[in-house]
Amino acid sequence: MSDKKSFDTFIFDLDGTILDTLPDLVVVTNEALREQGFPERTHDEVLGFVGNGLVALMYQAVPENTPKDIADQAVACWKRFNLEYDNHLTAPYPHVPETLAELRRRGCKLGVLSNKFDGGVHKIIAQCLPGLFDVEHGECEEIPRKPNPAGLLRTIEELGSTPERTAYLGDSPNDILVAHRAGACGIGVSWGYHTAQEMRDAGSDIMLESFSDLLKYAPEV
């Protein structure tokens, strides 16, 4: 796929792509572990657990051989604490707010599709990037976890677009995989929770070094 192609629809992963949420993920994860009587995890350990949704994160964070019902209690605790927590350490990556605003000015359709649980997606976007997206989805009963393409295809449809007109941006190999499974362009970012080389190896159609570079692939006005 040509890196000179223009798109009018952009859909974004959340954690590690448009928002640096890792510092708060560490806080919330360790609060949930403490409540269950488990040892805390380091920043680097939590970094290694993110990318495949909350359940995957907590199943890895709890001690090995923890019974499933106890691990599920830790997941429920994480959700409860996250909704009460103010996420004061989370912030957009450089150039994200102004670039999104410019994409909207150019008439582009913008959405979010994340493996973060749905309530957490809506909460953190309202806090950090309000009013910039037309559609927002996290993992829930109706939206399966990536790389299942059903959620991305649904988001594209809700935006009134087609896969051929859509670019999906993410910081993990699964983000590129879900884009390709949906027939969209997969754009990898170099600043997220996976390395730029991992994103190239995953088959990114385009690699971004700065979020503002996204404007090169949007219509001129």
Secondary structure, 3 states (H helix, E strand, C coil): CCCCCCCCEEEECCECCCEECHHHHHHHHHHHHHHCCCCCCCHHHHHHHCCCCHHHHHHHHCCCCCCHHHHHHHHHHHHHHHHHCCCCCCEECCCHHHHHHHHHHCCCEEEEEEEEEHHHHHHHHHHHCCCCCCEEEEECCCCCCCCCCHHHHHHHHHCCCCHHHEEEEECCHHHHHHHHHHCCEEEEECCCCCCHHHHHHCCCCEEECCHHHHHHHCCCC
